[in-house]
Amino acid sequence: MDEGIIVAEIGQFADGGVLVVPRATTGTEEDIAVFRSGDDYYALDDMCTHQEALLSRGWVEQGEVVCPLHLARFRLADGMPTCFPATWPVPTHRVEARDGRVILFPGVPADGAPALER
């Protein structure tokens, strides 16, 4: 997607908070969870790669999202798993905070994240 989708105003959700953008809006296979950590925003598919659990129901700790089902952890910046039971990364999406808005680019990997088959 060349043009982004405005998903929120900056500061609309709290540090450690999450906003789920439905797949009907993004055109992706999975809903996308947009997380705020400090002043940064990150976007990941809202599905754990270990088992079908919604990452948006987990929590953010030290730059990672913790899956609520089996406590797998994924780095927000690139979707890489950091502990078992997850062994496969979660697809990321580029997200920008500019002009007072949080803008999501579905299907475009975050800078530095691996390009995964979707």
N, CA, C and O atoms as a GROMACS GRO file, in nm:
protein
  472
    1MET      N    1   0.085  -0.117   0.000
    1MET     CA    2   0.000   0.000   0.000
    1MET      C    3   0.089   0.123   0.000
    1MET      O    4   0.169   0.142   0.092
    2ASP      N    5   0.077   0.205  -0.103
    2ASP     CA    6   0.160   0.324  -0.116
    2ASP      C    7   0.120   0.434  -0.019
    2ASP      O    8   0.205   0.504   0.035
    3GLU      N    9  -0.008   0.449   0.002
    3GLU     CA   10  -0.056   0.553   0.093
    3GLU      C   11  -0.092   0.490   0.226
    3GLU      O   12  -0.148   0.381   0.234
    4GLY      N   13  -0.059   0.562   0.330
    4GLY     CA   14  -0.089   0.511   0.462
    4GLY      C   15  -0.233   0.535   0.502
    4GLY      O   16  -0.308   0.607   0.436
    5ILE      N   17  -0.270   0.471   0.612
    5ILE     CA   18  -0.402   0.486   0.671
    5ILE      C   19  -0.384   0.558   0.804
    5ILE      O   20  -0.306   0.512   0.888
    6ILE      N   21  -0.453   0.667   0.825
    6ILE     CA   22  -0.449   0.735   0.954
    6ILE      C   23  -0.531   0.651   1.051
    6ILE      O   24  -0.650   0.628   1.031
    7VAL      N   25  -0.465   0.604   1.158
    7VAL     CA   26  -0.533   0.516   1.252
    7VAL      C   27  -0.560   0.582   1.386
    7VAL      O   28  -0.644   0.535   1.463
    8ALA      N   29  -0.490   0.691   1.416
    8ALA     CA   30  -0.510   0.757   1.545
    8ALA      C   31  -0.441   0.893   1.544
    8ALA      O   32  -0.360   0.923   1.457
    9GLU      N   33  -0.476   0.972   1.642
    9GLU     CA   34  -0.403   1.096   1.670
    9GLU      C   35  -0.291   1.059   1.768
    9GLU      O   36  -0.308   0.972   1.853
   10ILE      N   37  -0.177   1.126   1.755
   10ILE     CA   38  -0.067   1.102   1.848
   10ILE      C   39  -0.116   1.128   1.990
   10ILE      O   40  -0.180   1.229   2.017
   11GLY      N   41  -0.085   1.037   2.078
   11GLY     CA   42  -0.127   1.051   2.217
   11GLY      C   43  -0.267   0.999   2.244
   11GLY      O   44  -0.315   1.006   2.357
   12GLN      N   45  -0.334   0.945   2.141
   12GLN     CA   46  -0.471   0.895   2.160
   12GLN      C   47  -0.474   0.772   2.250
   12GLN      O   48  -0.572   0.747   2.321
   13PHE      N   49  -0.365   0.694   2.247
   13PHE     CA   50  -0.360   0.580   2.339
   13PHE      C   51  -0.232   0.586   2.421
   13PHE      O   52  -0.131   0.639   2.376
   14ALA      N   53  -0.238   0.533   2.542
   14ALA     CA   54  -0.134   0.549   2.642
   14ALA      C   55  -0.008   0.471   2.609
   14ALA      O   56  -0.011   0.378   2.528
   15ASP      N   57   0.101   0.509   2.672
   15ASP     CA   58   0.225   0.434   2.661
   15ASP      C   59   0.197   0.290   2.702
   15ASP      O   60   0.138   0.265   2.808
   16GLY      N   61   0.238   0.194   2.619
   16GLY     CA   62   0.209   0.053   2.644
   16GLY      C   63   0.075   0.011   2.589
   16GLY      O   64   0.038  -0.106   2.597
   17GLY      N   65   0.000   0.106   2.534
   17GLY     CA   66  -0.132   0.077   2.481
   17GLY      C   67  -0.128   0.019   2.341
   17GLY      O   68  -0.024   0.016   2.276
   18VAL      N   69  -0.243  -0.028   2.298
   18VAL     CA   70  -0.255  -0.091   2.166
   18VAL      C   71  -0.386  -0.050   2.102
   18VAL      O   72  -0.486  -0.029   2.171
   19LEU      N   73  -0.384  -0.040   1.971
   19LEU     CA   74  -0.504  -0.013   1.891
   19LEU      C   75  -0.509  -0.119   1.782
   19LEU      O   76  -0.410  -0.138   1.710
   20VAL      N   77  -0.620  -0.188   1.768
   20VAL     CA   78  -0.634  -0.291   1.664
   20VAL      C   79  -0.703  -0.232   1.544
   20VAL      O   80  -0.811  -0.173   1.554
   21VAL      N   81  -0.639  -0.249   1.428
   21VAL     CA   82  -0.694  -0.201   1.301
   21VAL      C   83  -0.744  -0.325   1.226
   21VAL      O   84  -0.664  -0.412   1.191
   22PRO      N   85  -0.875  -0.332   1.201
   22PRO     CA   86  -0.932  -0.454   1.139
   22PRO      C   87  -0.882  -0.479   0.997
   22PRO      O   88  -0.852  -0.386   0.923
   23ARG      N   89  -0.874  -0.606   0.962
   23ARG     CA   90  -0.830  -0.644   0.828
   23ARG      C   91  -0.920  -0.589   0.719
   23ARG      O   92  -0.876  -0.570   0.605
   24ALA      N   93  -1.046  -0.562   0.752
   24ALA     CA   94  -1.136  -0.501   0.653
   24ALA      C   95  -1.089  -0.360   0.616
   24ALA      O   96  -1.116  -0.312   0.506
   25THR      N   97  -1.021  -0.295   0.707
   25THR     CA   98  -0.967  -0.161   0.682
   25THR      C   99  -0.831  -0.168   0.613
   25THR      O  100  -0.801  -0.086   0.527
   26THR      N  101  -0.749  -0.266   0.652
   26THR     CA  102  -0.611  -0.273   0.603
   26THR      C  103  -0.596  -0.352   0.474
   26THR      O  104  -0.501  -0.329   0.399
   27GLY      N  105  -0.687  -0.444   0.447
   27GLY     CA  106  -0.675  -0.530   0.329
   27GLY      C  107  -0.574  -0.642   0.349
   27GLY      O  108  -0.534  -0.707   0.252
   28THR      N  109  -0.533  -0.666   0.473
   28THR     CA  110  -0.437  -0.772   0.504
   28THR      C  111  -0.511  -0.898   0.551
   28THR      O  112  -0.631  -0.895   0.578
   29GLU      N  113  -0.435  -1.009   0.561
   29GLU     CA  114  -0.496  -1.135   0.606
   29GLU      C  115  -0.531  -1.132   0.754
   29GLU      O  116  -0.628  -1.195   0.795
   30GLU      N  117  -0.454  -1.059   0.833
   30GLU     CA  118  -0.476  -1.051   0.978
   30GLU      C  119  -0.507  -0.907   1.017
   30GLU      O  120  -0.469  -0.813   0.948
   31ASP      N  121  -0.577  -0.891   1.130
   31ASP     CA  122  -0.588  -0.758   1.189
   31ASP      C  123  -0.446  -0.713   1.225
   31ASP      O  124  -0.357  -0.796   1.243
   32ILE      N  125  -0.426  -0.584   1.235
   32ILE     CA  126  -0.295  -0.530   1.271
   32ILE      C  127  -0.306  -0.460   1.405
   32ILE      O  128  -0.396  -0.378   1.427
   33ALA      N  129  -0.214  -0.493   1.495
   33ALA     CA  130  -0.208  -0.430   1.627
   33ALA      C  131  -0.101  -0.320   1.622
   33ALA      O  132   0.014  -0.347   1.590
   34VAL      N  133  -0.142  -0.197   1.654
   34VAL     CA  134  -0.048  -0.085   1.661
   34VAL      C  135  -0.021  -0.058   1.808
   34VAL      O  136  -0.112  -0.026   1.885
   35PHE      N  137   0.105  -0.072   1.847
   35PHE     CA  138   0.147  -0.056   1.986
   35PHE      C  139   0.220   0.076   2.004
   35PHE      O  140   0.290   0.122   1.914
   36ARG      N  141   0.203   0.135   2.121
   36ARG     CA  142   0.282   0.252   2.158
   36ARG      C  143   0.376   0.212   2.270
   36ARG      O  144   0.335   0.152   2.369
   37SER      N  145   0.504   0.245   2.252
   37SER     CA  146   0.604   0.222   2.356
   37SER      C  147   0.686   0.349   2.367
   37SER      O  148   0.768   0.379   2.280
   38GLY      N  149   0.664   0.424   2.474
   38GLY     CA  150   0.727   0.554   2.488
   38GLY      C  151   0.670   0.648   2.382
   38GLY      O  152   0.548   0.664   2.371
   39ASP      N  153   0.758   0.710   2.306
   39ASP     CA  154   0.713   0.798   2.198
   39ASP      C  155   0.711   0.728   2.063
   39ASP      O  156   0.686   0.791   1.960
   40ASP      N  157   0.735   0.598   2.063
   40ASP     CA  158   0.743   0.522   1.938
   40ASP      C  159   0.618   0.437   1.917
   40ASP      O  160   0.551   0.396   2.012
   41TYR      N  161   0.589   0.412   1.789
   41TYR     CA  162   0.475   0.330   1.750
   41TYR      C  163   0.524   0.216   1.664
   41TYR      O  164   0.613   0.232   1.581
   42TYR      N  165   0.463   0.099   1.684
   42TYR     CA  166   0.501  -0.022   1.612
   42TYR      C  167   0.374  -0.092   1.567
   42TYR      O  168   0.270  -0.083   1.634
   43ALA      N  169   0.382  -0.164   1.455
   43ALA     CA  170   0.265  -0.237   1.405
   43ALA      C  171   0.305  -0.380   1.370
   43ALA      O  172   0.401  -0.403   1.297
   44LEU      N  173   0.229  -0.475   1.424
   44LEU     CA  174   0.251  -0.617   1.400
   44LEU      C  175   0.118  -0.683   1.366
   44LEU      O  176   0.012  -0.635   1.407
   45ASP      N  177   0.124  -0.793   1.290
   45ASP     CA  178   0.003  -0.873   1.276
   45ASP      C  179  -0.046  -0.908   1.416
   45ASP      O  180   0.035  -0.934   1.506
   46ASP      N  181  -0.175  -0.909   1.435
   46ASP     CA  182  -0.232  -0.934   1.568
   46ASP      C  183  -0.253  -1.083   1.592
   46ASP      O  184  -0.360  -1.125   1.638
   47MET      N  185  -0.151  -1.163   1.560
   47MET     CA  186  -0.163  -1.307   1.579
   47MET      C  187  -0.026  -1.364   1.614
   47MET      O  188   0.071  -1.345   1.540
   48CYS      N  189  -0.019  -1.434   1.725
   48CYS     CA  190   0.103  -1.501   1.766
   48CYS      C  191   0.136  -1.610   1.663
   48CYS      O  192   0.046  -1.679   1.615
   49THR      N  193   0.263  -1.626   1.630
   49THR     CA  194   0.302  -1.729   1.534
   49THR      C  195   0.316  -1.867   1.597
   49THR      O  196   0.336  -1.965   1.526
   50HIS      N  197   0.308  -1.875   1.728
   50HIS     CA  198   0.316  -2.005   1.796
   50HIS      C  199   0.180  -2.074   1.793
   50HIS      O  200   0.169  -2.188   1.748
   51GLN      N  201   0.079  -2.006   1.841
   51GLN     CA  202  -0.059  -2.055   1.836
   51GLN      C  203  -0.149  -1.936   1.816
   51GLN      O  204  -0.105  -1.821   1.829
   52GLU      N  205  -0.271  -1.961   1.784
   52GLU     CA  206  -0.363  -1.852   1.752
   52GLU      C  207  -0.407  -1.777   1.878
   52GLU      O  208  -0.509  -1.809   1.938
   53ALA      N  209  -0.327  -1.679   1.913
   53ALA     CA  210  -0.359  -1.592   2.026
   53ALA      C  211  -0.340  -1.448   1.979
   53ALA      O  212  -0.248  -1.420   1.902
   54LEU      N  213  -0.425  -1.360   2.025
   54LEU     CA  214  -0.417  -1.220   1.985
   54LEU      C  215  -0.311  -1.148   2.066
   54LEU      O  216  -0.319  -1.140   2.188
   55LEU      N  217  -0.211  -1.095   1.996
   55LEU     CA  218  -0.105  -1.022   2.064
   55LEU      C  219  -0.157  -0.895   2.128
   55LEU      O  220  -0.100  -0.846   2.226
   56SER      N  221  -0.265  -0.840   2.074
   56SER     CA  222  -0.323  -0.718   2.133
   56SER      C  223  -0.378  -0.742   2.273
   56SER      O  224  -0.404  -0.647   2.347
   57ARG      N  225  -0.396  -0.868   2.310
   57ARG     CA  226  -0.442  -0.899   2.446
   57ARG      C  227  -0.325  -0.923   2.542
   57ARG      O  228  -0.344  -0.950   2.661
   58GLY      N  229  -0.204  -0.912   2.489
   58GLY     CA  230  -0.085  -0.925   2.571
   58GLY      C  231  -0.045  -0.790   2.628
   58GLY      O  232  -0.129  -0.701   2.643
   59TRP      N  233   0.083  -0.774   2.660
   59TRP     CA  234   0.130  -0.649   2.717
   59TRP      C  235   0.270  -0.620   2.663
   59TRP      O  236   0.339  -0.708   2.611
   60VAL      N  237   0.309  -0.494   2.676
   60VAL     CA  238   0.439  -0.448   2.628
   60VAL      C  239   0.535  -0.436   2.746
   60VAL      O  240   0.504  -0.376   2.849
   61GLU      N  241   0.654  -0.495   2.728
   61GLU     CA  242   0.762  -0.489   2.828
   61GLU      C  243   0.895  -0.477   2.757
   61GLU      O  244   0.926  -0.558   2.670
   62GLN      N  245   0.973  -0.378   2.791
   62GLN     CA  246   1.111  -0.366   2.742
   62GLN      C  247   1.122  -0.380   2.591
   62GLN      O  248   1.209  -0.452   2.541
   63GLY      N  249   1.034  -0.312   2.518
   63GLY     CA  250   1.042  -0.314   2.372
   63GLY      C  251   0.990  -0.439   2.307
   63GLY      O  252   1.014  -0.462   2.188
   64GLU      N  253   0.918  -0.521   2.383
   64GLU     CA  254   0.863  -0.646   2.330
   64GLU      C  255   0.715  -0.657   2.367
   64GLU      O  256   0.670  -0.599   2.466
   65VAL      N  257   0.642  -0.732   2.285
   65VAL     CA  258   0.505  -0.766   2.321
   65VAL      C  259   0.507  -0.910   2.371
   65VAL      O  260   0.571  -0.997   2.312
   66VAL      N  261   0.434  -0.934   2.480
   66VAL     CA  262   0.426  -1.066   2.541
   66VAL      C  263   0.291  -1.126   2.505
   66VAL      O  264   0.186  -1.067   2.533
   67CYS      N  265   0.294  -1.245   2.444
   67CYS     CA  266   0.170  -1.314   2.409
   67CYS      C  267   0.101  -1.362   2.537
   67CYS      O  268   0.165  -1.418   2.625
   68PRO      N  269  -0.030  -1.339   2.548
   68PRO     CA  270  -0.100  -1.376   2.671
   68PRO      C  271  -0.122  -1.526   2.688
   68PRO      O  272  -0.154  -1.571   2.798
   69LEU      N  273  -0.105  -1.605   2.582
   69LEU     CA  274  -0.137  -1.748   2.592
   69LEU      C  275  -0.024  -1.830   2.654
   69LEU      O  276  -0.044  -1.898   2.754
   70HIS      N  277   0.095  -1.823   2.595
   70HIS     CA  278   0.208  -1.903   2.645
   70HIS      C  279   0.331  -1.819   2.675
   70HIS      O  280   0.440  -1.872   2.694
   71LEU      N  281   0.314  -1.688   2.680
   71LEU     CA  282   0.420  -1.593   2.719
   71LEU      C  283   0.536  -1.585   2.620
   71LEU      O  284   0.647  -1.547   2.658
   72ALA      N  285   0.511  -1.620   2.494
   72ALA     CA  286   0.611  -1.594   2.390
   72ALA      C  287   0.630  -1.443   2.381
   72ALA      O  288   0.539  -1.366   2.409
   73ARG      N  289   0.751  -1.402   2.342
   73ARG     CA  290   0.782  -1.260   2.333
   73ARG      C  291   0.832  -1.228   2.193
   73ARG      O  292   0.904  -1.307   2.132
   74PHE      N  293   0.792  -1.112   2.142
   74PHE     CA  294   0.834  -1.066   2.010
   74PHE      C  295   0.882  -0.922   2.019
   74PHE      O  296   0.818  -0.839   2.084
   75ARG      N  297   0.994  -0.892   1.954
   75ARG     CA  298   1.042  -0.754   1.952
   75ARG      C  299   0.945  -0.670   1.869
   75ARG      O  300   0.907  -0.708   1.759
   76LEU      N  301   0.907  -0.555   1.924
   76LEU     CA  302   0.816  -0.466   1.853
   76LEU      C  303   0.879  -0.412   1.725
   76LEU      O  304   0.809  -0.396   1.625
   77ALA      N  305   1.007  -0.384   1.727
   77ALA     CA  306   1.074  -0.320   1.613
   77ALA      C  307   1.079  -0.406   1.489
   77ALA      O  308   1.068  -0.355   1.377
   78ASP      N  309   1.098  -0.540   1.507
   78ASP     CA  310   1.115  -0.624   1.388
   78ASP      C  311   1.035  -0.754   1.391
   78ASP      O  312   1.044  -0.835   1.298
   79GLY      N  313   0.956  -0.776   1.496
   79GLY     CA  314   0.871  -0.895   1.504
   79GLY      C  315   0.942  -1.024   1.538
   79GLY      O  316   0.879  -1.130   1.540
   80MET      N  317   1.073  -1.019   1.563
   80MET     CA  318   1.149  -1.141   1.590
   80MET      C  319   1.115  -1.197   1.728
   80MET      O  320   1.102  -1.122   1.824
   81PRO      N  321   1.101  -1.331   1.737
   81PRO     CA  322   1.075  -1.392   1.867
   81PRO      C  323   1.202  -1.388   1.952
   81PRO      O  324   1.313  -1.400   1.900
   82THR      N  325   1.184  -1.370   2.082
   82THR     CA  326   1.300  -1.364   2.171
   82THR      C  327   1.301  -1.477   2.273
   82THR      O  328   1.397  -1.490   2.349
   83CYS      N  329   1.196  -1.559   2.277
   83CYS     CA  330   1.196  -1.674   2.366
   83CYS      C  331   1.092  -1.776   2.318
   83CYS      O  332   1.001  -1.745   2.241
   84PHE      N  333   1.109  -1.897   2.366
   84PHE     CA  334   1.013  -2.003   2.335
   84PHE      C  335   0.882  -1.976   2.407
   84PHE      O  336   0.883  -1.910   2.511
   85PRO      N  337   0.772  -2.024   2.356
   85PRO     CA  338   0.764  -2.126   2.254
   85PRO      C  339   0.764  -2.075   2.110
   85PRO      O  340   0.764  -2.157   2.017
   86ALA      N  341   0.765  -1.946   2.088
   86ALA     CA  342   0.764  -1.894   1.949
   86ALA      C  343   0.902  -1.909   1.886
   86ALA      O  344   1.004  -1.885   1.950
   87THR      N  345   0.903  -1.948   1.759
   87THR     CA  346   1.028  -1.961   1.685
   87THR      C  347   1.023  -1.888   1.551
   87THR      O  348   1.124  -1.882   1.481
   88TRP      N  349   0.908  -1.835   1.515
   88TRP     CA  350   0.891  -1.768   1.386
   88TRP      C  351   0.849  -1.624   1.411
   88TRP      O  352   0.767  -1.598   1.499
   89PRO      N  353   0.904  -1.528   1.334
   89PRO     CA  354   0.869  -1.388   1.356
   89PRO      C  355   0.725  -1.355   1.318
   89PRO      O  356   0.662  -1.423   1.238
   90VAL      N  357   0.676  -1.249   1.379
   90VAL     CA  358   0.544  -1.194   1.345
   90VAL      C  359   0.565  -1.087   1.238
   90VAL      O  360   0.652  -1.002   1.254
   91PRO      N  361   0.488  -1.089   1.130
   91PRO     CA  362   0.503  -0.984   1.029
   91PRO      C  363   0.479  -0.844   1.088
   91PRO      O  364   0.387  -0.822   1.168
   92THR      N  365   0.563  -0.751   1.046
   92THR     CA  366   0.552  -0.612   1.089
   92THR      C  367   0.495  -0.527   0.976
   92THR      O  368   0.488  -0.571   0.861
   93HIS      N  369   0.457  -0.407   1.010
   93HIS     CA  370   0.407  -0.310   0.913
   93HIS      C  371   0.466  -0.174   0.949
   93HIS      O  372   0.480  -0.140   1.066
   94ARG      N  373   0.500  -0.099   0.847
   94ARG     CA  374   0.555   0.034   0.872
   94ARG      C  375   0.449   0.123   0.935
   94ARG      O  376   0.333   0.121   0.896
   95VAL      N  377   0.491   0.200   1.033
   95VAL     CA  378   0.402   0.295   1.098
   95VAL      C  379   0.483   0.422   1.124
   95VAL      O  380   0.599   0.414   1.163
   96GLU      N  381   0.421   0.536   1.104
   96GLU     CA  382   0.487   0.664   1.124
   96GLU      C  383   0.401   0.753   1.214
   96GLU      O  384   0.278   0.750   1.207
   97ALA      N  385   0.468   0.830   1.295
   97ALA     CA  386   0.400   0.933   1.374
   97ALA      C  387   0.445   1.067   1.318
   97ALA      O  388   0.561   1.107   1.336
   98ARG      N  389   0.354   1.136   1.252
   98ARG     CA  390   0.389   1.267   1.196
   98ARG      C  391   0.264   1.352   1.179
   98ARG      O  392   0.153   1.302   1.164
   99ASP      N  393   0.287   1.481   1.182
   99ASP     CA  394   0.178   1.578   1.168
   99ASP      C  395   0.065   1.552   1.267
   99ASP      O  396  -0.052   1.575   1.236
  100GLY      N  397   0.101   1.504   1.386
  100GLY     CA  398   0.001   1.480   1.490
  100GLY      C  399  -0.081   1.354   1.472
  100GLY      O  400  -0.180   1.334   1.543
  101ARG      N  401  -0.040   1.269   1.378
  101ARG     CA  402  -0.118   1.147   1.350
  101ARG      C  403  -0.029   1.023   1.348
  101ARG      O  404   0.091   1.031   1.324
  102VAL      N  405  -0.093   0.910   1.373
  102VAL     CA  406  -0.027   0.780   1.359
  102VAL      C  407  -0.076   0.721   1.228
  102VAL      O  408  -0.196   0.700   1.208
  103ILE      N  409   0.020   0.694   1.137
  103ILE     CA  410  -0.013   0.649   1.001
  103ILE      C  411   0.044   0.509   0.980
  103ILE      O  412   0.163   0.486   1.002
  104LEU      N  413  -0.041   0.418   0.939
  104LEU     CA  414  -0.006   0.278   0.917
  104LEU      C  415   0.005   0.250   0.768
  104LEU      O  416  -0.077   0.296   0.688
  105PHE      N  417   0.109   0.174   0.731
  105PHE     CA  418   0.130   0.132   0.592
  105PHE      C  419   0.120  -0.021   0.588
  105PHE      O  420   0.222  -0.089   0.594
  106PRO      N  421  -0.002  -0.074   0.576
  106PRO     CA  422  -0.020  -0.220   0.578
  106PRO      C  423   0.056  -0.290   0.465
  106PRO      O  424   0.056  -0.244   0.351
  107GLY      N  425   0.119  -0.401   0.500
  107GLY     CA  426   0.190  -0.479   0.400
  107GLY      C  427   0.331  -0.431   0.370
  107GLY      O  428   0.404  -0.498   0.297
  108VAL      N  429   0.371  -0.316   0.425
  108VAL     CA  430   0.507  -0.265   0.408
  108VAL      C  431   0.582  -0.295   0.537
  108VAL      O  432   0.548  -0.241   0.642
  109PRO      N  433   0.685  -0.381   0.532
  109PRO     CA  434   0.756  -0.416   0.656
  109PRO      C  435   0.817  -0.293   0.723
  109PRO      O  436   0.856  -0.197   0.657
  110ALA      N  437   0.824  -0.297   0.854
  110ALA     CA  438   0.890  -0.191   0.930
  110ALA      C  439   1.037  -0.185   0.889
  110ALA      O  440   1.094  -0.286   0.849
  111ASP      N  441   1.097  -0.067   0.899
  111ASP     CA  442   1.239  -0.051   0.868
  111ASP      C  443   1.322  -0.149   0.950
  111ASP      O  444   1.307  -0.156   1.072
  112GLY      N  445   1.409  -0.225   0.884
  112GLY     CA  446   1.496  -0.319   0.952
  112GLY      C  447   1.433  -0.454   0.982
  112GLY      O  448   1.501  -0.544   1.030
  113ALA      N  449   1.305  -0.469   0.955
  113ALA     CA  450   1.237  -0.597   0.980
  113ALA      C  451   1.252  -0.688   0.858
  113ALA      O  452   1.261  -0.640   0.745
  114PRO      N  453   1.254  -0.818   0.881
  114PRO     CA  454   1.263  -0.909   0.767
  114PRO      C  455   1.136  -0.904   0.683
  114PRO      O  456   1.026  -0.889   0.735
  115ALA      N  457   1.153  -0.917   0.552
  115ALA     CA  458   1.038  -0.926   0.463
  115ALA      C  459   0.990  -1.071   0.466
  115ALA      O  460   1.059  -1.160   0.417
  116LEU      N  461   0.874  -1.092   0.522
  116LEU     CA  462   0.819  -1.228   0.536
  116LEU      C  463   0.711  -1.251   0.434
  116LEU      O  464   0.643  -1.157   0.391
  117GLU      N  465   0.694  -1.377   0.394
  117GLU     CA  466   0.581  -1.410   0.308
  117GLU      C  467   0.454  -1.391   0.386
  117GLU      O  468   0.444  -1.433   0.501
  118ARG      N  469   0.358  -1.329   0.324
  118ARG     CA  470   0.231  -1.302   0.391
  118ARG      C  471   0.122  -1.381   0.324
  118ARG      O  472   0.006  -1.373   0.366
   0.00000   0.00000   0.00000
